[in-house]
């Protein structure tokens, strides 16, 4: 489903919601397995793709999260993390993405092979500096705390993010919300905000609109990841509008996780028409076999958004980005030149 249509590719873009762990090229997984002696179900791209990508709608978010297994085992060292980040930035540049925020879960991604979080982040920072120099791209980094790892992991991750707050731009509470409600994580998320980090929270993806309301009231995050089911409750929509909470929407991901049953039912356009600040994102581009161009194609050709409306979403994304204003301005000015 990746799209390389010049109509979308030439548009300068902003992406706020992209997981590093879901952006590993299949060929890279094979290279890593050979270098580190890791076992794979197949060692050529065509045969491995069905084992590391989600092509069809699954029954729920949990089923899609289970598909991350091979990718997680592939994150074998800080050097691997740096390579994955560098390749993600290359792929983003090829789509004319000028502002890119990348999020990753250190306790989930780095603990499988038990390597140092600081060393891994230093590798990502090297890749970030190279991409900024080579592509003129502005890149923001967000540390994820994974709900399923518990409140203790959340405390640990927030402590680490605060220590690195001169290099990390925000914290995200991610993972399935249905089994791990916001009430269990309020303390550390508020502490991150108090320390000066921006906060985004996955909410309303596998839960009803009431979960988004609970999240906004408990944490008042700067942004909400997904927020798909907010459309089901006009009061929730009004709350998001009043608080000016930007939604990081990921149409194809929401279809594959059955957050929406049909791609035609995705609420992106309806929420836009209601005045909610919605943005368009790829979520896990390699795992879900998508890219930001494809998400724009879905918004335009399936959901009926005009290219002018998509440009407004892009402006919403730039305004809501956690990247410092000076860096955003420099990257977008370069991107607007002929």
C-alpha positions as CSV (number, residue, x, y, z in Angstrom):
1,X,0.0,0.0,0.0
2,X,3.0,2.4,0.0
3,X,2.4,5.3,-2.4
4,X,4.9,7.1,-4.5
5,X,2.5,9.2,-6.6
6,X,4.2,12.5,-7.4
7,X,0.9,14.3,-6.6
8,X,1.5,13.5,-2.9
9,X,5.2,13.1,-2.9
10,X,5.9,16.6,-3.9
11,X,3.8,18.1,-1.0
12,X,6.1,19.3,1.9
13,X,4.9,17.3,4.9
14,X,4.9,17.2,8.7
15,X,4.6,13.8,10.5
16,X,4.0,13.7,14.3
17,X,3.2,10.0,14.9
18,X,5.8,7.5,13.7
19,X,7.2,4.6,15.8
20,X,10.8,3.8,15.3
21,X,10.2,0.1,16.1
22,X,7.6,-0.1,13.4
23,X,9.9,1.5,10.7
24,X,12.5,-1.3,10.2
25,X,13.0,-2.3,6.6
26,X,12.6,-6.0,5.9
27,X,16.0,-6.2,4.3
28,X,17.5,-4.6,7.4
29,X,15.9,-7.2,9.6
30,X,17.6,-9.9,7.5
31,X,21.0,-8.1,7.6
32,X,20.8,-7.7,11.4
33,X,19.8,-11.4,11.8
34,X,22.8,-12.5,9.8
35,X,25.2,-10.2,11.7
36,X,24.0,-11.1,15.2
37,X,23.1,-14.7,14.6
38,X,19.4,-14.2,15.1
39,X,16.9,-16.8,13.9
40,X,14.3,-15.7,11.4
41,X,11.4,-17.6,9.7
42,X,12.9,-16.7,6.3
43,X,16.0,-14.9,5.0
44,X,14.8,-13.3,1.8
45,X,12.6,-10.2,1.6
46,X,9.6,-11.7,-0.2
47,X,9.4,-14.7,2.1
48,X,9.9,-12.7,5.3
49,X,7.5,-9.8,4.4
50,X,4.3,-11.8,5.4
51,X,5.9,-12.5,8.8
52,X,6.9,-8.9,9.6
53,X,4.1,-6.9,7.9
54,X,0.4,-6.6,8.5
55,X,-1.3,-6.5,5.1
56,X,-4.9,-7.2,6.1
57,X,-7.3,-6.1,8.9
58,X,-6.8,-8.0,12.1
59,X,-9.4,-8.4,14.9
60,X,-8.1,-5.8,17.2
61,X,-5.1,-3.6,18.3
62,X,-3.7,-6.5,20.4
63,X,-3.3,-8.7,17.4
64,X,-1.4,-6.0,15.5
65,X,0.9,-5.4,18.5
66,X,1.8,-9.1,18.5
67,X,3.1,-8.6,15.0
68,X,6.0,-6.6,16.4
69,X,7.8,-9.7,17.7
70,X,10.3,-10.1,14.9
71,X,11.1,-6.4,14.9
72,X,11.6,-6.3,18.6
73,X,14.1,-9.2,18.5
74,X,15.9,-7.4,15.7
75,X,16.8,-4.4,17.8
76,X,20.0,-6.0,18.9
77,X,22.4,-3.2,19.8
78,X,22.8,0.6,19.9
79,X,24.5,0.4,16.4
80,X,21.3,-1.3,15.1
81,X,19.2,1.5,16.6
82,X,21.3,4.1,14.9
83,X,21.0,2.3,11.5
84,X,17.2,1.9,11.8
85,X,16.9,5.7,12.6
86,X,19.1,6.6,9.7
87,X,17.1,4.6,7.3
88,X,13.8,6.0,8.6
89,X,15.1,9.5,8.0
90,X,16.1,8.5,4.5
91,X,12.7,7.2,3.8
92,X,11.0,10.3,5.3
93,X,13.2,12.6,3.1
94,X,12.2,10.6,0.0
95,X,8.6,11.6,0.8
96,X,9.4,15.3,1.3
97,X,8.8,15.2,5.0
98,X,10.3,18.4,6.4
99,X,9.4,18.0,10.1
100,X,9.4,14.5,11.6
101,X,8.8,13.4,15.1
102,X,9.9,9.9,15.9
103,X,8.9,8.0,19.1
104,X,10.4,4.9,20.6
105,X,9.9,2.9,23.8
106,X,13.3,2.3,25.5
107,X,12.0,-0.2,28.0
108,X,10.4,-2.3,25.3
109,X,12.9,-1.8,22.4
110,X,16.2,-1.8,24.2
111,X,15.6,-4.2,27.0
112,X,15.2,-7.3,24.8
113,X,18.9,-7.5,24.3
114,X,19.7,-5.6,27.5
115,X,21.7,-2.8,26.2
116,X,22.2,0.7,27.6
117,X,19.4,3.2,26.9
118,X,21.9,6.1,26.9
119,X,24.1,4.5,24.2
120,X,21.0,3.8,22.1
121,X,19.8,7.4,22.3
122,X,23.3,8.7,21.5
123,X,23.1,6.6,18.3
124,X,19.7,8.1,17.4
125,X,21.1,11.6,18.0
126,X,24.0,10.9,15.7
127,X,21.5,9.8,13.0
128,X,19.4,12.9,13.7
129,X,22.3,15.2,13.2
130,X,23.3,13.6,10.0
131,X,19.8,13.8,8.6
132,X,19.4,17.5,9.7
133,X,22.7,18.3,7.8
134,X,22.1,16.1,4.8
135,X,18.3,16.7,4.2
136,X,17.6,20.0,6.0
137,X,15.0,18.1,8.0
138,X,13.9,19.0,11.6
139,X,13.5,15.9,13.8
140,X,11.9,15.6,17.2
141,X,12.3,12.7,19.5
142,X,9.7,11.3,21.9
143,X,10.2,8.7,24.6
144,X,7.4,6.2,24.9
145,X,6.4,4.6,28.1
146,X,4.6,1.4,27.3
147,X,1.4,0.8,29.4
148,X,1.8,-3.0,29.3
149,X,5.1,-2.8,31.1
150,X,3.4,-1.2,34.2
151,X,3.6,1.9,36.3
152,X,7.1,1.1,37.5
153,X,8.4,1.2,33.9
154,X,6.5,4.4,33.3
155,X,8.3,6.0,36.3
156,X,11.7,4.7,35.1
157,X,11.1,6.0,31.5
158,X,9.9,9.4,32.6
159,X,12.9,9.8,34.9
160,X,15.2,8.9,32.0
161,X,13.4,11.3,29.7
162,X,13.7,14.1,32.2
163,X,17.4,13.5,32.4
164,X,17.7,13.8,28.7
165,X,15.2,16.6,28.2
166,X,17.7,18.8,26.4
167,X,17.6,16.2,23.6
168,X,14.1,14.6,23.9
169,X,11.1,16.7,23.0
170,X,8.3,14.8,24.7
171,X,6.9,11.7,26.4
172,X,4.2,9.4,25.0
173,X,2.0,7.0,26.9
174,X,1.4,4.2,24.4
175,X,0.2,0.6,24.1
176,X,-3.3,-0.7,24.4
177,X,-5.5,1.5,26.6
178,X,-8.4,-0.9,27.2
179,X,-6.4,-2.9,29.7
180,X,-4.3,-0.1,31.1
181,X,-6.3,3.1,31.8
182,X,-4.9,6.5,32.3
183,X,-5.5,6.5,36.0
184,X,-2.5,4.2,36.6
185,X,-0.1,6.7,34.9
186,X,-1.3,10.1,35.8
187,X,1.6,10.9,38.3
188,X,4.6,10.3,36.0
189,X,2.9,12.0,33.0
190,X,2.2,15.1,35.0
191,X,5.8,15.0,36.3
192,X,7.0,15.0,32.8
193,X,5.0,18.1,32.0
194,X,6.2,19.8,35.1
195,X,9.8,19.1,34.0
196,X,9.2,20.9,30.7
197,X,8.6,17.9,28.4
198,X,5.6,17.9,26.1
199,X,3.1,15.1,26.5
200,X,1.1,13.0,24.0
201,X,-1.1,10.0,25.0
202,X,-2.4,7.2,22.9
203,X,-6.2,7.3,23.6
204,X,-9.5,6.4,21.9
205,X,-7.9,3.8,19.6
206,X,-9.1,0.6,21.3
207,X,-11.4,2.5,23.7
208,X,-14.5,4.6,23.5
209,X,-14.7,8.4,23.5
210,X,-15.0,8.4,27.3
211,X,-11.4,7.3,27.6
212,X,-10.2,10.4,25.6
213,X,-12.3,12.5,28.0
214,X,-10.7,10.9,31.0
215,X,-7.2,11.4,29.5
216,X,-7.8,15.1,28.7
217,X,-9.2,15.7,32.2
218,X,-6.5,13.8,34.0
219,X,-3.4,14.9,32.1
220,X,-4.4,17.6,29.7
221,X,-1.9,16.4,27.1
222,X,-0.7,18.6,24.3
223,X,-1.8,15.9,21.8
224,X,-3.7,12.7,21.6
225,X,-2.5,9.7,19.6
226,X,-5.3,8.4,17.3
227,X,-8.4,9.5,19.2
228,X,-10.4,7.6,16.6
229,X,-13.5,7.0,18.7
230,X,-13.9,10.6,19.9
231,X,-16.3,11.1,17.0
232,X,-18.9,9.0,18.9
233,X,-19.5,11.6,21.5
234,X,-20.1,15.3,20.6
235,X,-19.2,16.4,24.1
236,X,-15.8,14.7,23.7
237,X,-15.3,16.5,20.4
238,X,-16.2,19.8,22.0
239,X,-13.7,19.1,24.9
240,X,-10.9,18.5,22.4
241,X,-11.8,21.6,20.6
242,X,-12.0,23.7,23.7
243,X,-8.7,22.5,25.1
244,X,-7.1,22.8,21.6
245,X,-5.8,19.2,21.8
246,X,-4.4,18.1,18.5
247,X,-5.2,14.6,17.3
248,X,-2.5,12.5,15.7
249,X,-4.6,10.4,13.3
250,X,-3.4,7.3,11.4
251,X,-6.1,6.2,9.0
252,X,-4.6,2.9,7.6
253,X,-3.4,1.8,11.0
254,X,-6.8,2.4,12.5
255,X,-8.3,0.2,9.8
256,X,-5.8,-2.6,10.3
257,X,-6.4,-2.6,14.0
258,X,-10.2,-2.6,13.5
259,X,-10.4,0.7,15.3
260,X,-12.6,1.5,12.2
261,X,-14.3,-1.4,10.4
262,X,-14.0,0.1,7.0
263,X,-11.4,2.6,5.8
264,X,-14.3,4.7,4.4
265,X,-15.6,5.1,7.9
266,X,-12.5,6.8,9.3
267,X,-13.5,10.0,11.1
268,X,-10.6,12.2,9.9
269,X,-12.7,14.3,7.5
270,X,-15.7,14.5,9.9
271,X,-13.5,15.7,12.8
272,X,-11.8,18.2,10.5
273,X,-15.2,19.6,9.5
274,X,-16.2,19.9,13.2
275,X,-13.1,22.1,13.8
276,X,-10.9,19.6,15.6
277,X,-7.2,20.0,14.9
278,X,-6.5,16.7,13.2
279,X,-3.2,15.6,11.6
280,X,-2.3,12.8,9.3
281,X,0.4,10.2,10.1
282,X,1.7,6.7,9.2
283,X,2.1,5.2,12.7
284,X,4.3,2.2,11.8
285,X,5.2,2.6,8.1
286,X,7.1,-0.7,7.6
287,X,5.1,-2.9,9.8
288,X,1.9,-1.7,8.3
289,X,3.2,-1.4,4.7
290,X,2.2,2.2,4.4
291,X,3.9,5.7,4.2
292,X,2.7,9.2,4.7
293,X,2.0,9.6,1.0
294,X,-0.4,6.7,1.3
295,X,-2.1,8.3,4.2
296,X,-2.5,11.5,2.2
297,X,-3.9,9.4,-0.7
298,X,-6.5,7.8,1.7
299,X,-7.5,11.2,3.1
300,X,-7.9,12.6,-0.4
301,X,-9.2,9.8,-2.6
302,X,-11.2,7.8,0.0
303,X,-12.2,10.2,2.7
304,X,-12.9,13.1,0.4
305,X,-10.5,15.7,1.8
306,X,-9.3,18.3,-0.7
307,X,-5.6,18.9,-1.0
308,X,-6.2,22.4,0.5
309,X,-7.8,20.7,3.5
310,X,-4.9,18.3,3.8
311,X,-2.6,21.3,3.7
312,X,-4.5,22.7,6.7
313,X,-3.9,19.4,8.6
314,X,-0.2,19.8,7.7
315,X,-0.2,23.3,9.2
316,X,-2.0,22.0,12.3
317,X,0.8,19.4,12.6
318,X,3.6,22.0,12.3
319,X,1.9,24.2,14.9
320,X,1.5,21.2,17.3
321,X,5.0,19.8,16.8
322,X,7.2,19.6,19.9
323,X,10.2,20.7,17.9
324,X,11.5,24.1,18.9
325,X,10.1,27.0,16.8
326,X,13.4,28.1,15.4
327,X,14.2,24.6,14.1
328,X,10.7,24.2,12.6
329,X,10.9,27.5,10.9
330,X,14.3,26.8,9.3
331,X,13.2,23.4,8.0
332,X,9.8,24.6,6.6
333,X,11.4,27.6,5.0
334,X,13.9,25.3,3.1
335,X,11.0,23.0,2.2
336,X,9.0,25.9,0.7
337,X,11.7,26.9,-1.7
338,X,11.4,25.9,-5.4
